[in-house]
């Protein structure tokens, strides 16, 4: 690296405070070098074949680079070793061939596992939420962090904290469901696991998409969002606020859509006033891919790329991803023409440099190429993937047919998702996202899993029966013949994930109906007519309409997209080697026309239709077990508190069955009379608890009055006095214990939220 100084400049002195190093480096940078820090370069433009090209780099990286886009997630299928080598080559060029030697932040996708060849493919986000187990999710994120850092990646574009309340939206599978409290809990755990305790060994998390991306008009991706300011703050902003204040997220990504005509990418109110002014965010904001240019091409609020760059930077977007469309020459021209202040450039650059110093990139920009492959998809990683899948799978219905008895000698496994491996993966897995011809990691199909787990005396036969979305019924006869010869039928149906038309779920795959695609419903009815016991296993990314066929199945399992060990996990539950305890993070409607059907609607939203009621087929929090639990001895103390106090909600849960199992205890709250209409109930605590037969566990929630604050008629965040009903149970509808307490005194206005989650103890 060339330098005008004979001694080490202050910005390279790791003993100095980060703020001093940032100020020194910024003072040495030209305008061109500053703007280079605000943009990203796609890795595909820096390589020839599979190798880094110094010639291309010299042409493209004249002044350094803020970020490099998806080295391991490129479409050329780099192995972990190759990814590490390429990352080292890029950083070596930046350190040695550019004037100031500023390393780049390499960002990658990591929604449900690092999106790279050989990386562990964990269950999709909707699965992770279905575990109701933040501690497990944090362990998953820790593995993702280790694998990413091993190949030189420093930022992960996850988690998705959108609240999904219109499951027609294809990206429902990427979310943690319909509830802000559950989403915040799972999201905070994921961020903590990804960033770690010391960022020098961590990966910067990027919660997205800020904000309210999960309720687009008509369920269409990127469409306008229609939401009141009260709901925006209480529901859709809540997980992001927790991500910043509780987990210390150091990056954030804007959403594509507009709210009341203002695109999120151009909203200073969202990205500066609220994010930084109210919440104290200390990281940097990255654009969703192409979102800045979309101010011109999609929203039509900008004249050209230069105007788009000005609007986005003034709103608060610090880095443009994935390429220099607007934050390159257009932004440089805007500064030179006096259309935007260089001081604003300095502020954005300072935010990025600060994180680069925290990551330790100037001291150690390189990785151990030899070590990297040994950290990918190890035996322990696969065990964690298996456990995550097991804990995420939900038993929706069981007439007693499950677990499958040892007396069963033959099983017909049918359906388009039975033998498929691709169908078990979400849209941001490497295989699905890059449309790779082969699986990027070993995937266990449901058929293979059943054959792995079945007793030697049990014969497993297979017929596809029908396609995922085709109209042909030619395969019905073969499947029916197998069914008639078997003791039990396992039908594996649902969707397949993809992007923008390559699947039925996932980004850009929005559906007008939530029915099972193609002829799958008809297939279930044909199987039902055989008279054989029928188990339906759903592999899908969103709630599906089951009202027509649920009564024709003896058992229904919701598996979502369970990842690389999904087949084994499903088989473990079918044969009873694992007792299911997954819970729905999103309600399953009876009909598409019921949407929205989330559990926490206001009382006025429960009027019946002419031909149907307003309740879901399976409610939020629902999930069955192979054992039963009894709740008793509810105690709420004290019965009256001040607006700055707290109550303790204590009760006992007993396993009254004959096998061990997990129960997910759920705490809901309702204010009986409020200054504004409130939801009929809101989740304010939960805990997944393992209980042996005849064992009794005591659970105690510590609930702060501050957690019950909402925006009053003046749009002030307020704790209102009054009577609050406490509901404890196994789902939002299966309430086992009820009680109440009262907040007395005067209303308490809060400057901002400080307490997000209840404390829970178990003994």
C-alpha positions in Angstrom: 0.0 0.0 0.0 1.4 3.4 -0.9 1.4 6.2 1.7 2.6 9.7 2.1 3.6 9.0 5.7 6.7 7.2 6.9 5.0 6.2 10.2 1.7 4.5 10.6 -1.2 6.9 10.2 -3.6 7.2 13.1 -6.4 5.4 11.3 -4.3 2.2 11.2 -3.5 2.4 14.9 -5.9 -0.1 16.5 -5.1 1.3 20.0 -6.9 4.6 19.2 -10.7 5.0 19.7 -12.8 4.2 16.7 -14.1 7.7 16.5 -10.5 9.1 16.2 -9.6 6.6 13.5 -12.8 7.4 11.5 -12.1 11.2 11.7 -8.5 10.7 10.6 -9.3 8.5 7.7 -12.1 10.7 6.5 -9.8 13.7 6.5 -7.5 12.0 4.1 -10.1 10.9 1.6 -10.9 12.6 -1.7 -14.5 13.1 -2.7 -14.2 10.3 -5.2 -12.9 8.0 -2.5 -15.7 8.9 -0.2 -18.4 8.2 -2.7 -16.8 4.9 -3.5 -17.5 3.9 0.1 -21.2 4.4 -0.5 -21.6 1.9 -3.3 -21.1 -1.8 -3.9 -19.5 -3.7 -6.7 -20.8 -7.1 -7.9 -18.2 -9.8 -7.6 -19.1 -11.1 -11.1 -17.5 -8.0 -12.6 -14.2 -8.6 -10.8 -13.5 -12.1 -12.0 -12.6 -14.1 -15.1 -14.1 -17.5 -14.9 -13.6 -18.4 -11.2 -10.6 -16.3 -10.5 -10.1 -12.7 -9.3 -8.9 -10.4 -12.2 -6.5 -7.6 -11.2 -7.0 -6.0 -14.6 -10.8 -5.7 -14.1 -10.3 -4.6 -10.5 -8.0 -1.8 -11.5 -10.6 -0.6 -14.0 -13.5 -0.8 -11.7 -12.1 -0.1 -8.2 -10.3 3.2 -8.8 -10.9 4.7 -5.4 -11.8 1.6 -3.2 -15.1 0.0 -2.6 -17.6 0.2 0.2 -19.0 -3.3 -0.3 -18.5 -6.3 -2.5 -21.7 -8.2 -3.5 -22.1 -11.9 -2.6 -18.8 -13.7 -3.3 -20.0 -17.1 -2.1 -23.6 -16.4 -3.2 -22.5 -15.8 -6.8 -24.0 -18.1 -9.5 -20.6 -19.6 -10.4 -20.7 -22.2 -7.6 -17.6 -21.4 -5.6 -16.6 -23.9 -3.0 -15.7 -22.6 0.5 -12.0 -22.7 -0.3 -12.5 -20.9 -3.6 -14.7 -18.3 -1.9 -12.1 -17.7 0.8 -9.4 -17.4 -1.9 -11.4 -14.9 -3.8 -12.3 -12.8 -0.8 -8.6 -12.7 0.2 -7.6 -11.6 -3.4 -10.2 -8.8 -3.3 -9.1 -7.5 0.1 -5.4 -7.8 -0.9 -6.0 -5.7 -3.9 -7.8 -3.0 -1.9 -5.2 -3.0 0.8 -2.2 -2.9 -1.5 -3.4 -1.4 -4.8 -5.6 1.5 -3.6 -4.2 4.8 -2.1 -5.7 4.5 1.4 -6.0 0.7 1.5 -9.5 0.6 2.8 -10.9 -3.0 2.9 -14.4 -3.8 1.7 -17.3 -5.3 3.6 -18.4 -8.4 1.8 -22.1 -9.0 2.2 -24.0 -12.2 1.6 -27.5 -13.6 2.0 -28.1 -15.8 5.1 -31.9 -16.0 5.6 -32.0 -19.7 6.6 -28.4 -20.5 6.4 -25.4 -19.0 4.6 -26.4 -18.9 0.9 -23.4 -20.7 -0.4 -22.2 -24.1 -1.8 -21.7 -26.6 1.0 -23.2 -24.3 3.7 -25.7 -25.8 6.1 -29.3 -25.3 4.8 -31.4 -24.7 7.9 -35.2 -24.6 7.9 -36.8 -21.5 6.4 -37.6 -18.5 8.5 -41.2 -19.4 8.9 -40.0 -22.7 10.4 -37.6 -21.0 12.8 -40.6 -19.0 14.1 -42.6 -22.2 14.4 -40.1 -23.5 17.0 -41.1 -20.7 19.4 -37.5 -21.2 20.7 -35.3 -18.1 20.5 -32.4 -19.9 22.1 -32.4 -22.5 19.3 -32.6 -19.7 16.7 -29.6 -18.0 18.2 -27.6 -21.2 17.9 -28.6 -21.5 14.2 -27.4 -17.9 13.6 -24.1 -18.7 15.4 -23.4 -21.5 12.9 -24.2 -19.1 10.1 -21.8 -16.5 11.5 -19.0 -19.1 11.7 -19.4 -20.2 8.2 -19.7 -16.7 6.8 -16.6 -15.4 8.5 -14.7 -18.5 7.4 -14.9 -17.4 3.8 -14.4 -13.6 4.5 -18.0 -12.4 4.6 -18.8 -9.6 7.1 -22.5 -8.7 6.6 -25.6 -10.8 6.3 -28.8 -9.5 4.6 -31.1 -10.9 7.3 -33.3 -11.3 9.3 -36.6 -10.5 7.7 -38.7 -8.7 10.3 -41.8 -8.0 8.1 -45.1 -8.9 9.8 -46.9 -11.2 7.4 -50.6 -10.5 7.5 -51.5 -11.2 3.8 -50.2 -14.7 3.0 -50.9 -14.3 -0.7 -47.6 -12.4 -0.6 -44.9 -14.8 -1.8 -42.3 -13.7 0.8 -44.4 -14.9 3.7 -42.0 -17.9 4.0 -39.2 -15.5 4.7 -40.9 -14.0 7.8 -41.5 -15.0 11.4 -45.2 -14.8 11.0 -48.1 -12.5 11.9 -47.2 -11.3 15.4 -44.9 -8.4 16.3 -43.9 -9.9 19.7 -42.9 -13.3 18.4 -41.2 -11.8 15.4 -39.2 -9.4 17.7 -38.2 -12.3 20.0 -37.0 -14.5 17.2 -35.4 -11.6 15.3 -33.4 -10.4 18.3 -32.1 -13.9 19.0 -31.0 -14.3 15.3 -29.2 -10.9 15.4 -27.4 -11.7 18.6 -26.3 -15.0 17.1 -25.1 -13.5 13.9 -23.3 -10.5 15.3 -21.8 -12.3 18.3 -20.3 -10.7 21.4 -17.3 -9.3 19.6 -17.9 -7.9 16.1 -14.3 -8.7 15.2 -15.5 -12.2 14.9 -19.1 -11.4 14.0 -21.2 -10.7 11.0 -23.2 -7.5 10.7 -26.9 -8.3 10.7 -29.3 -6.4 8.4 -32.9 -6.5 9.5 -35.3 -5.9 6.6 -37.5 -4.6 5.0 -38.1 -1.3 6.8 -41.0 -1.1 7.0 -44.4 -2.9 6.7 -43.4 -4.9 3.6 -45.6 -7.8 4.7 -48.9 -6.2 3.9 -48.7 -5.1 0.2 -51.8 -4.1 -1.6 -53.5 -7.2 -3.0 -50.6 -9.3 -1.6 -48.5 -8.2 -4.6 -44.8 -7.9 -3.9 -43.6 -4.2 -3.7 -47.1 -2.8 -4.0 -48.3 0.2 -2.0 -48.9 -0.3 1.7 -52.0 1.2 3.3 -51.6 1.4 7.0 -52.4 3.9 9.8 -49.6 5.6 11.7 -50.8 3.9 14.9 -50.5 0.4 13.4 -47.3 1.3 11.6 -45.6 2.2 14.9 -47.3 -0.5 17.2 -47.2 -3.5 14.9 -44.8 -3.1 12.0 -42.0 -1.0 13.5 -41.9 -2.9 16.8 -39.6 -5.7 15.7 -37.2 -3.3 14.1 -37.1 -1.1 17.2 -36.3 -4.2 19.3 -33.6 -5.2 16.8 -31.9 -1.9 17.3 -32.4 -1.3 21.0 -32.2 -4.9 22.3 -29.9 -6.6 19.8 -27.8 -3.7 18.6 -28.2 -4.4 14.9 -25.6 -2.4 12.9 -27.3 -2.3 9.6 -30.8 -2.1 8.2 -32.4 -2.4 4.7 -35.2 -0.3 3.4 -38.4 -1.7 1.8 -39.3 -1.3 -1.8 -42.8 -0.1 -1.5 -44.4 3.3 -0.7 -46.5 4.3 2.2 -49.0 7.0 1.5 -47.2 7.8 -1.7 -43.7 8.1 -0.2 -41.3 5.4 -1.2 -39.5 4.0 1.9 -36.2 4.6 0.0 -36.9 8.3 0.0 -38.5 8.7 3.4 -36.4 10.8 5.7 -39.1 10.4 8.4 -38.5 6.6 8.5 -34.7 6.4 7.8 -33.5 9.4 9.8 -36.1 11.0 12.1 -37.4 7.7 13.5 -34.5 5.4 13.0 -31.7 7.6 14.2 -33.5 10.5 15.9 -35.9 8.5 18.0 -34.3 5.1 18.3 -30.6 6.1 18.3 -29.5 3.7 15.5 -25.7 3.8 15.2 -25.2 1.6 12.1 -25.7 2.2 8.4 -28.6 1.8 6.1 -28.3 -0.2 2.8 -30.7 -0.1 0.0 -32.6 -3.1 -1.1 -31.2 -4.3 -4.5 -31.9 -1.5 -7.0 -34.2 0.4 -4.7 -32.6 3.7 -5.3 -32.9 3.6 -9.0 -36.5 2.4 -8.6 -37.3 5.9 -7.3 -37.0 6.8 -11.0 -38.1 3.6 -12.8 -40.7 2.2 -10.5 -42.1 4.9 -8.2 -41.5 7.7 -10.7 -40.7 10.3 -8.1 -37.2 11.0 -9.4 -36.2 12.6 -12.7 -33.0 10.6 -13.2 -30.4 8.6 -11.3 -28.8 11.8 -9.9 -32.1 12.9 -8.5 -32.7 9.4 -7.1 -29.3 9.5 -5.4 -30.0 12.8 -3.8 -33.4 11.8 -2.5 -32.1 8.5 -1.1 -29.0 10.0 0.6 -31.0 12.8 2.1 -33.5 10.3 3.4 -30.8 8.3 5.1 -29.6 5.4 2.8 -25.9 5.2 3.3 -25.0 2.4 0.8 -26.4 1.5 -2.6 -26.7 -2.2 -3.3 -25.8 -4.2 -5.4 -24.0 -1.9 -7.9 -23.1 1.8 -8.6 -26.2 2.7 -10.4 -26.9 6.0 -8.6 -24.2 6.3 -5.9 -21.4 6.4 -8.5 -21.0 9.1 -11.1 -24.6 10.5 -10.6 -23.9 11.2 -7.0 -20.5 12.6 -7.7 -22.0 15.0 -10.2 -24.7 16.1 -7.7 -22.0 17.1 -5.2 -19.9 18.9 -7.8 -23.0 20.8 -9.0 -23.9 21.8 -5.4 -27.1 19.9 -5.4 -26.1 18.0 -2.3 -23.7 18.8 0.5 -20.4 17.0 0.9 -21.0 17.1 4.6 -23.9 14.7 4.0 -21.5 12.4 2.2 -19.1 12.6 5.1 -21.8 11.6 7.6 -22.7 8.5 5.6 -19.1 7.5 5.0 -18.3 7.9 8.7 -21.0 5.4 9.5 -19.6 2.8 7.2 -16.0 3.4 8.3 -17.0 3.0 11.9 -18.4 -0.5 11.3 -15.3 -1.5 9.2 -13.1 -0.6 12.2 -15.4 -2.5 14.6 -15.2 -5.5 12.3 -11.4 -5.4 12.6 -11.0 -5.3 8.8 -8.0 -3.0 8.8 -6.1 -5.3 11.2 -7.2 -8.6 9.7 -9.0 -8.5 6.3 -7.9 -12.1 5.4 -9.1 -15.5 6.2 -7.5 -18.9 6.6 -8.1 -20.6 3.3 -7.1 -24.1 4.6 -9.5 -23.9 7.5 -12.6 -22.7 5.7 -13.9 -26.0 4.2 -13.8 -27.8 7.6 -16.4 -25.5 9.1 -19.1 -26.2 6.5 -22.0 -28.6 7.2 -20.2 -30.6 9.8 -21.9 -33.4 11.7 -22.8 -31.0 14.5 -24.2 -28.5 11.9 -26.5 -31.2 10.5 -27.7 -32.3 13.9 -28.6 -28.7 14.6 -30.4 -28.5 11.3 -32.3 -31.7 12.2 -33.2 -30.4 15.7 -34.4 -27.1 14.2 -36.6 -29.0 11.7 -38.0 -31.3 14.3 -38.9 -28.4 16.6 -40.5 -26.4 13.8 -42.9 -29.1 12.5 -46.5 -28.6 13.6 -49.0 -31.3 14.1 -52.2 -29.6 13.0 -54.6 -32.5 13.4 -54.4 -36.0 14.7 -57.3 -38.5 15.0 -55.0 -41.0 16.7 -53.3 -42.4 13.6 -50.0 -40.8 14.6 -47.4 -41.8 15.6 -47.5 -44.7 13.1 -47.8 -48.0 14.9 -45.2 -50.6 14.8 -47.9 -53.0 13.5 -48.1 -51.0 10.2 -46.3 -53.2 7.6 -46.7 -51.0 4.5 -46.8 -47.3 3.8 -47.7 -45.7 0.5 -45.8 -42.4 0.2 -47.3 -40.3 -2.6 -47.4 -36.7 -3.8 -45.2 -34.3 -5.7 -43.1 -33.3 -2.7 -42.4 -36.8 -1.4 -39.3 -37.6 -3.4 -38.2 -34.0 -4.2 -35.2 -32.4 -2.3 -35.5 -29.0 -3.8 -39.0 -28.6 -2.4 -37.6 -28.7 1.2 -35.6 -25.5 0.7 -36.7 -21.8 0.9 -36.1 -19.1 -1.7 -32.9 -17.9 -0.2 -31.1 -21.2 -0.1 -28.3 -21.5 -2.7 -29.9 -24.2 -4.7 -33.2 -22.4 -5.1 -32.0 -18.8 -5.3 -29.3 -19.5 -8.0 -31.5 -22.2 -9.7 -28.5 -24.5 -9.4 -28.9 -27.8 -11.3 -27.7 -29.8 -8.3 -28.3 -29.4 -4.6 -25.6 -27.2 -3.0 -25.6 -29.5 0.1 -26.9 -33.0 0.8 -30.7 -32.8 1.2 -32.8 -35.7 2.7 -36.1 -36.0 1.0 -39.3 -37.1 2.8 -39.2 -40.4 1.0 -35.6 -41.0 1.9 -36.3 -40.0 5.5 -39.1 -42.4 5.8 -37.0 -45.2 4.4 -34.2 -44.2 6.8 -36.5 -44.3 9.9 -39.0 -47.1 9.0 -38.7 -50.4 10.9 -37.1 -53.2 8.8 -40.5 -54.9 8.7 -42.2 -51.9 7.1 -42.3 -51.6 3.3 -42.2 -48.1 1.9 -43.6 -47.7 -1.7 -43.8 -44.5 -3.7 -45.8 -42.9 -6.5 -45.8 -39.2 -7.4 -49.5 -39.1 -8.2 -49.5 -35.5 -9.7 -47.4 -32.5 -10.3 -47.2 -29.5 -8.0 -49.2 -27.2 -10.2 -50.1 -29.2 -13.3 -53.6 -30.2 -14.3 -52.9 -33.8 -15.3 -54.5 -36.7 -13.3 -52.7 -39.5 -15.2 -50.6 -40.4 -12.1 -53.7 -40.9 -9.8 -54.2 -44.5 -10.8 -50.7 -45.6 -9.8 -50.9 -43.8 -6.5 -54.4 -45.2 -5.7 -53.1 -48.8 -6.5 -50.3 -48.4 -4.1 -52.6 -46.9 -1.5 -55.0 -49.8 -1.7 -52.2 -52.3 -1.1 -50.8 -50.4 1.9 -51.8 -50.1 5.5 -51.5 -46.3 5.6 -51.0 -43.4 3.1 -48.7 -40.5 3.6 -49.4 -37.7 1.0 -46.7 -35.1 0.8 -48.2 -32.0 -0.9 -47.9 -28.3 -1.0 -45.8 -25.8 -2.9 -42.2 -25.3 -4.1 -40.2 -22.2 -3.5 -38.5 -20.0 -6.1 -38.0 -16.5 -7.2 -40.0 -14.5 -9.7 -42.0 -17.2 -11.4 -39.7 -20.1 -10.8 -41.8 -21.4 -7.9 -45.2 -21.1 -6.2 -43.8 -19.4 -3.0 -40.9 -17.0 -2.4 -40.0 -13.6 -3.6 -42.1 -12.5 -6.6 -44.4 -15.5 -6.4 -47.6 -14.0 -5.1 -50.8 -16.0 -5.4 -54.4 -14.9 -5.8 -55.6 -18.0 -4.1 -54.3 -20.0 -1.1 -55.7 -23.3 -2.3 -53.4 -26.3 -2.9 -52.1 -25.7 -6.4 -53.1 -27.8 -9.5 -55.1 -31.0 -8.8 -53.7 -31.6 -5.4 -57.1 -31.2 -3.6 -58.6 -33.7 -6.1 -55.7 -36.0 -5.4 -56.5 -36.0 -1.7 -60.1 -36.8 -2.4 -59.2 -39.7 -4.6 -56.9 -41.1 -1.9 -59.6 -40.6 0.7 -62.0 -42.8 -1.3 -59.6 -45.7 -0.9 -60.7 -45.9 2.7 -57.1 -46.2 3.9 -55.9 -43.9 6.8 -54.5 -40.8 5.2 -51.8 -38.5 6.7 -51.2 -35.2 4.9 -47.8 -33.7 5.1 -47.6 -30.1 3.9 -44.3 -28.7 2.5 -45.0 -25.1 1.7 -44.2 -21.5 2.4 -47.5 -19.9 3.4 -50.8 -20.9 5.0 -52.8 -23.0 2.6 -56.6 -23.4 2.4 -57.4 -26.9 3.8 -61.1 -26.6 4.6 -62.2 -28.8 1.8 -59.8 -31.7 2.6 -59.0 -31.4 6.3 -61.9 -33.7 7.2 -60.7 -36.3 4.8 -57.3 -36.7 6.5 -56.7 -38.5 9.8 -53.7 -36.4 10.5 -52.1 -33.2 9.1 -48.5 -32.1 9.5 -47.3 -28.6 8.6 -43.6 -28.9 7.7 -43.1 -25.6 5.8 -39.6 -25.7 4.1 -37.7 -27.7 6.7 -34.2 -27.7 5.1 -31.5 -30.2 4.5 -32.6 -32.7 7.3 -36.3 -32.1 6.7 -37.0 -35.6 5.4 -35.5 -37.2 8.5 -37.3 -34.7 10.8 -40.7 -35.4 9.3 -40.1 -39.2 9.5 -39.0 -38.9 13.2 -42.4 -37.3 13.9 -44.5 -39.7 11.8 -42.9 -42.7 13.6 -43.0 -41.1 17.0 -39.2 -40.9 17.6 -39.8 -37.2 18.3 -42.8 -35.7 20.0 -44.0 -32.7 17.9 -44.3 -29.3 19.6 -44.1 -26.7 16.8 -46.7 -23.9 16.9 -48.2 -21.8 14.2 -46.6 -18.4 13.9 -49.4 -17.4 11.5 -53.1 -18.3 11.3 -54.4 -20.7 8.7 -57.6 -19.3 7.2 -60.6 -21.4 6.0 -60.8 -19.3 2.8 -58.6 -16.7 1.0 -61.5 -14.3 1.3 -61.1 -14.2 5.1 -57.8 -12.3 4.9 -56.8 -10.6 7.1 -57.4 -13.3 9.7 -54.6 -12.7 12.3 -55.6 -13.5 15.9 -55.0 -9.9 17.2 -57.7 -8.1 15.3 -59.9 -5.6 17.0 -63.4 -6.8 18.2 -65.1 -5.2 15.1 -63.3 -7.6 12.8 -65.0 -10.8 14.0 -68.4 -10.4 12.3 -69.4 -13.5 10.3 -69.7 -13.7 6.6 -72.9 -14.9 4.9 -71.5 -18.4 4.4 -68.6 -18.5 6.9 -67.5 -17.2 10.2 -64.5 -14.9 10.7 -62.2 -17.4 12.5 -59.3 -19.3 11.0 -59.3 -23.0 10.5 -56.2 -23.3 12.7 -55.3 -20.3 14.9 -52.0 -18.6 15.8 -50.1 -20.6 18.4 -51.9 -23.8 17.5 -50.0 -27.1 17.5 -50.7 -30.6 18.9 -48.5 -33.1 20.8 -48.5 -36.9 21.4 -49.0 -36.1 25.1 -51.4 -33.8 27.0 -50.8 -31.0 29.4 -52.9 -29.6 32.3 -52.7 -26.0 33.4 -53.6 -24.9 36.9 -53.0 -22.6 39.9 -52.9 -19.3 38.2 -51.6 -16.5 40.5 -51.3 -12.8 39.5 -49.6 -10.6 41.9 -50.0 -7.9 42.9 -53.5 -7.3 41.7 -53.0 -3.5 41.4 -49.9 -1.8 40.1 -48.7 1.7 39.1 -48.0 2.6 35.4 -44.3 2.1 36.1 -44.7 -1.2 38.0 -44.9 -4.9 37.0 -47.0 -8.0 37.8 -45.9 -11.6 38.1 -48.1 -14.2 36.4 -47.4 -17.7 37.9 -49.0 -21.0 37.1 -48.3 -24.8 36.9 -48.2 -27.1 33.9 -48.4 -30.8 34.3 -47.7 -33.5 31.7 -50.7 -35.8 32.2 -49.7 -38.1 29.3 -47.4 -41.1 29.1 -44.5 -39.6 27.2 -42.2 -36.7 27.4 -43.0 -33.6 25.4 -42.6 -29.9 25.0 -45.4 -27.5 25.7 -45.3 -23.9 24.4 -47.0 -21.8 27.1 -48.4 -18.5 25.8 -49.3 -15.4 27.7 -51.9 -13.0 26.2 -53.2 -9.7 27.5 -56.2 -7.6 26.7 -57.2 -4.1 28.1 -60.9 -4.2 28.8 -61.6 -0.5 28.2 -59.2 1.8 26.3 -59.2 5.3 24.8 -58.7 3.8 21.4 -60.0 0.4 20.1 -57.5 -2.3 20.9 -57.0 -6.0 19.8 -59.0 -8.7 21.5 -55.7 -10.2 22.7 -52.0 -9.6 22.3 -49.1 -12.0 22.9 -46.9 -10.7 25.7 -44.9 -13.7 26.6 -44.1 -17.4 25.8 -41.8 -20.2 26.7 -41.1 -23.6 25.2 -40.9 -26.0 28.2 -39.9 -29.7 28.2 -41.9 -31.8 30.7 -41.6 -35.5 31.5 -44.7 -37.7 32.2 -46.3 -36.8 35.5 -43.8 -33.9 35.9 -45.1 -30.5 37.0 -43.3 -27.3 36.0 -44.0 -23.9 37.5 -43.8 -21.0 35.0 -43.5 -17.4 36.1 -43.8 -14.4 33.7 -42.7 -11.0 34.9 -44.8 -8.5 32.9 -44.0 -4.8 33.0 -46.7 -2.2 32.7 -44.5 -0.4 30.1 -45.0 -3.4 27.8 -48.7 -2.6 27.6 -48.1 0.9 26.3 -49.9 1.9 23.1 -50.5 5.0 21.1 -53.4 7.0 22.4 -55.7 9.5 20.7 -52.9 12.1 20.8 -50.5 9.6 19.2 -48.5 9.5 22.4 -47.0 6.2 23.7 -49.0 5.8 26.9 -49.6 3.3 29.7 -53.3 3.7 30.5 -54.8 2.8 33.8 -57.6 0.2 33.8 -58.4 -3.5 34.1 -56.2 -5.9 32.1 -57.3 -9.5 31.4 -54.6 -12.2 31.5 -55.0 -15.2 29.3 -52.7 -18.2 29.6 -52.9 -21.2 27.2 -51.6 -23.5 24.5 -52.7 -21.2 21.6 -54.4 -17.9 21.0 -57.7 -19.8 21.0 -56.9 -22.6 23.5 -56.9 -20.5 26.6 -56.6 -22.6 29.8 -56.4 -19.9 32.6 -57.7 -16.4 32.9 -57.3 -13.7 35.5 -56.9 -9.9 35.7 -55.0 -7.1 37.3 -55.4 -3.4 37.4 -53.2 -0.4 36.6 -54.1 2.4 38.9 -53.2 6.1 39.0 -52.7 8.4 36.1 -51.7 7.7 32.5 -48.0 7.5 31.9 -46.5 8.9 28.7 -43.3 7.3 27.5 -40.6 9.1 25.5 -39.8 5.8 23.9 -39.9 2.0 24.4 -37.3 0.6 26.8 -38.8 -2.8 27.8 -39.8 -5.1 24.9 -40.0 -8.6 26.4 -41.4 -10.3 29.5 -39.0 -12.2 31.8 -39.8 -15.9 32.2 -38.6 -18.4 34.8 -39.2 -22.1 34.9 -38.7 -24.5 37.7 
